[in-house]
Amino acid sequence: MGSSTITETQNAPLSLQGANIFNGDSSLANATNAVFDWPSFEFAPIRESEVSRAMTSRYFKDLDKYAESDIVIVGAGSAGLSCAYVLATARPDLKIAIIEANVAVGGGCFLGGQLFSAMVLRKPADEFIKELGIDYDDEGNFIVIKHAALFITTLSSKVLALPNVKLFNATCVEDLITRTAASGDVNVAGVVTNWTLVSMHHDDQSCMDPNTINAKVVISCTGHDGPMGAFCVKRLAAQGLLKRNRMGCLDMNRAEDAIVRGTREVFPGLVCAGMELSECDSSNRMGPTFGAMVLSGVHAAEVALKVYERI
Ligand SMILES: Cc1cc2nc3c(=O)[nH]c(=O)nc-3n(C[C@H](O)[C@H](O)[C@H](O)COP(=O)(O)OP(=O)(O)OC[C@H]3O[C@@H](n4cnc5c(N)ncnc54)[C@H](O)[C@@H]3O)c2cc1C
């Protein structure tokens, strides 16, 4: 019984839904147990310039469209992407640009911590995971997703499918746009961007002027201090516009509550979420527990909408 099931499975033809296999001759597919007719396989023809134009025409259209964004999110880690998901779903009328310095999205969220796979989130962050439809083990006060990469890839695929979101990756924010009112009050009014590879070579190349994106609200989710982290907090602190307080020592219980509660507009026009906040508030580090990143992102979406309506 068991072996016949295995044999049937082994003999069953593989299929790619919608694939035009064997010129539509499915009997041939069944007979050979192959998806395509491999010996005579060929792709639809294309000219190289069509590939270039397919990419560049869309990218430059997006650059044009998002040069004036409603909201810019800096950093596509767990906090930034959670924020983007809630914001863009709730407000399909808003243009939301995400700027990510790395080629890959996800920040420190492809592993659960210490290079282990599983990802721990304390309740009530499970509500967000249910919304995304990801399976998890319920351990009482916390849940465990079998792999952090499952979380971040599911979340990013949902965010990227939203029509009002554009991810500019391999692009870093290397400065902020500010405006100074007659009263002397300063507010953030957008971001200054550059290709990350260009930003990394300012010391040995010249003529590398940046690009800009204007936005009513900037949400900074660049993580704690590191080679690229805590960017907006550090930039404003360097200008004497914001006081920087370095991340405190590890205390999971205090740290997660502090990050979620403290999520706010830290400077006019700039909302801060995720671990970057610890560089602003000196809140504790928390180690590999991610509920606070998710719910800080959710909280940041709410705050950003209030700021957006105010400005
Ligand atoms: C070395 C190390 C130490 C860690 N220590 C802790 C800890 O102490 N406490 C803790 O809770 N977790 C720690 N973690 C785990 C985990 O990585 C973070 O908590 C979690 O990923 C933070 O989520 P986040 O969304 O706030 O930021 P991140 O996951 O760090 O995401 C930030 C994103 O912003 C991008 N970015 C940064 N600067 C810019 C810029 N200028 N322009 C555009 N994009 C930018 C980054 O590329 C990144 O993708 C650590 C991870 C590492 C690798």
The ligand as a Gaussian input file, in Angstrom:
#p B3LYP/6-31G(d) Opt

LIG

0 1
 C       25.519000      42.306000      15.233000
 C       24.049000      42.241000      15.607000
 C       23.697000      42.604000      16.876000
 C       22.340000      42.564000      17.228000
 N       22.036000      42.989000      18.446000
 C       20.775000      43.084000      18.795000
 C       20.428000      43.656000      20.041000
 O       21.253000      44.043000      20.808000
 N       19.153000      43.775000      20.340000
 C       18.198000      43.361000      19.502000
 O       17.028000      43.541000      19.774000
 N       18.476000      42.790000      18.340000
 C       19.728000      42.654000      17.972000
 N       20.014000      42.096000      16.781000
 C       18.937000      41.382000      16.083000
 C       18.162000      42.058000      15.049000
 O       19.009000      42.220000      13.936000
 C       17.556000      43.431000      15.361000
 O       16.969000      43.542000      16.591000
 C       16.422000      43.720000      14.420000
 O       16.758000      43.253000      13.155000
 C       16.143000      45.197000      14.375000
 O       15.087000      45.431000      13.474000
 P       14.967000      46.826000      12.762000
 O       13.898000      46.665000      11.755000
 O       14.837000      47.908000      13.775000
 O       16.370000      47.073000      12.074000
 P       17.233000      46.130000      11.097000
 O       16.745000      44.762000      11.010000
 O       18.650000      46.338000      11.504000
 O       16.970000      46.813000       9.691000
 C       17.476000      48.078000       9.386000
 C       17.562000      48.196000       7.873000
 O       17.876000      49.535000       7.562000
 C       18.841000      49.541000       6.525000
 N       19.567000      50.806000       6.609000
 C       20.409000      51.214000       7.588000
 N       20.864000      52.450000       7.327000
 C       20.295000      52.828000       6.160000
 C       20.358000      54.002000       5.361000
 N       21.120000      55.052000       5.707000
 N       19.651000      54.046000       4.206000
 C       18.867000      53.003000       3.841000
 N       18.768000      51.859000       4.564000
 C       19.460000      51.783000       5.700000
 C       19.701000      48.315000       6.794000
 O       20.368000      47.900000       5.652000
 C       18.657000      47.317000       7.285000
 O       18.130000      46.547000       6.236000
 C       21.338000      42.124000      16.345000
 C       21.727000      41.751000      15.076000
 C       23.062000      41.820000      14.695000
 C       23.442000      41.418000      13.297000

